[in-house]
Amino acid sequence: MTTVRMPPQLGHIDDEELERLATSWRGQALRGDREAYGIAHALEVEQRRRMRESQLAQLPPEPVAAPRPWWKFWQGGPASGAGPMSPM
């Protein structure tokens, strides 16, 4: 999968300014300006990219489960002791 980077011109714009510009250009695009559509799209793509990166940075690491020997597949699962073969 290839990632497309935004032009460096958008790197210096802060998030609030980016949102304001995207809203402004989207409004012009909705009024029929064909060039504004492409600019608004590029600004919105950059907004989503930044949001995705900030959300990923907040995720906690996944806990690593200790591996069990393959022959003990019936022990220690999420429903341990609740299977049809468990003694009552």
C-alpha positions, -999 to +999 in steps of 0.1 A: +000+000+000+014+034-009+008+064+011+003+098-006+018+127+013+004+161+012+024+189-003+047+207+021+026+238+018+000+223+042+026+213+068+029+247+084-008+253+087-022+246+122-053+225+127-077+253+134-066+272+103-068+240+082-104+235+094-113+271+086-098+269+051-114+235+044-149+249+054-144+280+033-133+262+002-160+236+006-186+264+007-172+278-025-173+243-041-210+239-031-217+272-048-204+257-081-167+266-082-150+236-098-115+245-088-126+250-052-138+214-051-103+200-056-087+224-030-114+216-005-109+179-010-072+182-005-076+202+027-102+177+040-079+148+033-051+165+052-076+170+081-085+133+082-048+123+080-039+145+110-069+132+130-060+096+122-024+101+133-034+118+166-060+091+174-035+063+167-010+080+190-035+078+219-041+040+216-027+019+244-005-010+234-023-044+231-016-068+260+004-098+250-010-131+261+014-158+273+015-186+247+000-220+258+013-253+245-007-265+216-018-297+234-035-277+262-059-259+239-088-268+262-073-250+292-072-214+301-094-200+273-119-172+278-147-197+288-124-220+308-144-248+323-176-239+305-172-263+275-194-293+267-166-317+279-161-301+313-169-322+343-198-311+365 
